[in-house]
Amino acid sequence: MDASVSHDSGRTPTLDRPQLLSRHEDGAELAMALWRFGSPLLALSSAPYGGGWGERHWILAAQVVHGYHRTDPAGHLAGLARDLGLDGPGIGMLTAVDVRLVTASREDGVAAAATVGLTDPCWAAAADAATTAPATGSPGTAGTVNTAGTVNTAGTVNIVAVLGRRLSRAALVNAVMTVTEAKSQALWEAGFAGTGTPSDAVAVLCAPSGPAEAYGGPRSRYGSRLARAVHRAVLDGTRRAGAR
């Protein structure tokens, strides 16, 4: 199903009905959630596949097995995209969470969706001895390496947000910050000891043309709506089975 966004209208996009798919991999049946956009959107993302800045046509969230240890998440996601026949540049994220449990929220020109796994929450500024690092060195993967060098099963919080209004480049960067702040607030309110997990990823997308919003912070017009939508999606995700 196509995700809906009306360029420059300020209308509320929708992310609550991704196309749900499955594949057999590593001896398990694994879920995938796919959002296709009727026309490309401007994106800024930390995802291992299609991350960075540019126009994107689709987003794929793919479940992987617990203890995932591949060192090529971008290559893995590229292969999945080829298998699905996805055209044009897109964004791919990985998580050990069942992506059928995606939670979504909307508010006046903004939509947010999250897959929430929190088996490995951590504080961003924790001392080195207490931290873990992504097994692949990329965000959005589902495995982390502990200080002993072994792979742990890790949860991941992946967030996708779409705005029906174009953001300036600076505002889009600010919007990614706002998403992260709202996520951390939700985790704190849900009682998790951490600002996130070592493997979280985010993608913020907006209309690629039209008048641009200059600001994306949590007190700006669209940034405040973005913060509330992400906060609700993540908080709802913490309550779903499998989040912990």
VOMI-876600 format. One line per 4 residues: number of its first residue (from 1); for each residue x, y, z of C-alpha. Coordinates in steps of 0.5 Angstrom, whole numbers, plus 2048, in hexadecimal, padded with zeros to 3 digits. Layout:
<recs>
NUM) X,Y,Z ~ ...
</recs>
This chain:
<recs>
1) 800,800,800 ~ 803,807,7FE ~ 804,80C,804 ~ 800,812,803
5) 803,819,803 ~ 800,81F,7FF ~ 806,824,7FD ~ 806,82B,801
9) 7FF,82A,803 ~ 800,829,80A ~ 7FB,823,80A ~ 7FD,81E,80F
13) 801,818,80C ~ 7FF,811,80E ~ 804,80B,810 ~ 7FF,807,814
17) 7FE,802,80E ~ 805,7FF,80B ~ 805,7F9,806 ~ 806,7F3,80B
21) 80B,7EE,808 ~ 80F,7E8,80A ~ 815,7E4,808 ~ 818,7DD,80A
25) 820,7DF,80D ~ 824,7DC,812 ~ 81F,7D6,813 ~ 81A,7DB,815
29) 814,7DE,812 ~ 815,7E6,813 ~ 811,7EC,811 ~ 812,7F2,80D
33) 80E,7F9,80D ~ 80E,7FD,807 ~ 80C,804,805 ~ 80C,806,7FE
37) 80B,80E,7FD ~ 807,810,7F7 ~ 80C,815,7F5 ~ 813,815,7F8
41) 814,819,7FF ~ 81A,81D,801 ~ 81E,819,807 ~ 823,819,80C
45) 824,813,80F ~ 829,80F,813 ~ 827,808,811 ~ 82D,803,80E
49) 829,803,807 ~ 828,809,804 ~ 82A,80E,80A ~ 82C,815,809
53) 829,81A,805 ~ 825,81A,7FE ~ 81E,818,7FB ~ 81B,811,7FD
57) 816,80D,7FA ~ 814,808,7FF ~ 816,805,806 ~ 817,7FE,808
61) 817,7FB,810 ~ 81A,7F4,810 ~ 81A,7F0,816 ~ 820,7EB,817
65) 822,7E6,81C ~ 824,7E7,823 ~ 82B,7E7,823 ~ 82C,7EA,81C
69) 833,7EA,81B ~ 834,7EC,813 ~ 839,7F1,812 ~ 836,7F4,80C
73) 82F,7F7,80D ~ 82F,7FB,807 ~ 831,7F5,803 ~ 82B,7F1,806
77) 826,7F7,805 ~ 828,7F8,7FE ~ 827,7F0,7FD ~ 820,7F1,800
81) 81E,7F7,7FC ~ 820,7F3,7F5 ~ 81C,7ED,7F7 ~ 816,7F2,7F8
85) 817,7F5,7F2 ~ 818,7FC,7F5 ~ 819,802,7F0 ~ 81D,808,7F2
89) 821,80A,7F8 ~ 81E,808,7FE ~ 81F,807,806 ~ 820,800,809
93) 821,7FF,811 ~ 822,7F8,815 ~ 81F,7F6,81C ~ 81E,7F0,81F
97) 817,7F2,821 ~ 811,7EF,81D ~ 810,7F5,819 ~ 808,7F3,819
101) 808,7F7,81F ~ 809,7FE,81C ~ 806,803,820 ~ 804,80A,81D
105) 801,811,81E ~ 7FF,817,81B ~ 7FE,81E,81C ~ 7FC,824,817
109) 801,823,812 ~ 806,81E,815 ~ 806,816,815 ~ 80B,812,819
113) 80C,80A,81A ~ 810,806,81E ~ 812,7FF,820 ~ 815,7FF,827
117) 819,7FA,82A ~ 81C,7FB,830 ~ 820,7F5,833 ~ 827,7F9,833
121) 825,800,835 ~ 82B,805,837 ~ 82D,80C,838 ~ 830,810,833
125) 836,813,837 ~ 837,80C,83B ~ 83E,80B,83D ~ 842,806,838
129) 842,800,83C ~ 83A,800,83D ~ 839,801,835 ~ 838,7FD,82F
133) 839,7FE,828 ~ 835,7FC,822 ~ 838,7F6,81F ~ 838,7F8,818
137) 83A,7FF,81A ~ 834,802,817 ~ 82D,804,81A ~ 827,800,819
141) 82A,7F9,81A ~ 828,7F4,81F ~ 82E,7F2,822 ~ 833,7F5,827
145) 83A,7F3,829 ~ 83B,7F3,831 ~ 842,7F5,834 ~ 844,7EE,834
149) 843,7EE,82C ~ 83D,7E9,82C ~ 837,7EB,828 ~ 830,7EC,82D
153) 829,7EC,82B ~ 827,7F3,82A ~ 821,7F7,829 ~ 821,7FD,825
157) 81C,803,824 ~ 81B,805,81D ~ 817,80B,81B ~ 814,80E,815
161) 811,815,814 ~ 80E,818,80F ~ 80C,81F,80E ~ 807,822,809
165) 80B,829,808 ~ 812,82A,806 ~ 817,82B,80B ~ 81E,82F,80A
169) 824,82B,80A ~ 825,82E,811 ~ 81E,82D,813 ~ 81F,826,811
173) 825,824,815 ~ 821,828,81B ~ 81B,823,81A ~ 820,81D,81B
177) 822,820,821 ~ 81B,821,823 ~ 819,81A,822 ~ 81F,817,826
181) 81D,81C,82C ~ 816,81A,82C ~ 818,812,82B ~ 81C,813,832
185) 817,817,835 ~ 812,811,834 ~ 817,80C,836 ~ 818,810,83C
189) 811,810,83E ~ 810,809,83C ~ 815,807,842 ~ 81B,805,83D
193) 822,806,840 ~ 825,809,83A ~ 824,80F,834 ~ 823,809,82F
197) 827,803,82C ~ 82E,803,829 ~ 82B,801,822 ~ 825,806,822
201) 824,809,81B ~ 81F,80F,818 ~ 81D,811,812 ~ 819,818,811
205) 816,819,80A ~ 812,81F,808 ~ 80F,822,801 ~ 815,824,7FC
209) 812,82A,7FA ~ 80E,831,7FC ~ 80F,836,801 ~ 814,833,806
213) 813,833,80E ~ 81A,836,811 ~ 819,833,818 ~ 818,82C,81A
217) 81A,82C,821 ~ 815,82A,827 ~ 811,831,828 ~ 811,832,820
221) 80A,832,81C ~ 80C,82B,819 ~ 811,829,81E ~ 80C,829,824
225) 807,824,820 ~ 80D,820,81E ~ 80F,81F,825 ~ 808,81D,828
229) 807,818,822 ~ 80E,815,823 ~ 80D,815,82B ~ 806,811,82A
233) 809,80C,825 ~ 80F,80A,829 ~ 80B,80A,830 ~ 805,806,82D
237) 80B,801,82A ~ 80E,800,831 ~ 807,7FD,833 ~ 807,7F8,82E
241) 809,7F1,82F ~ 810,7F0,82D ~ 813,7F7,82F ~ 817,7F5,835
</recs>
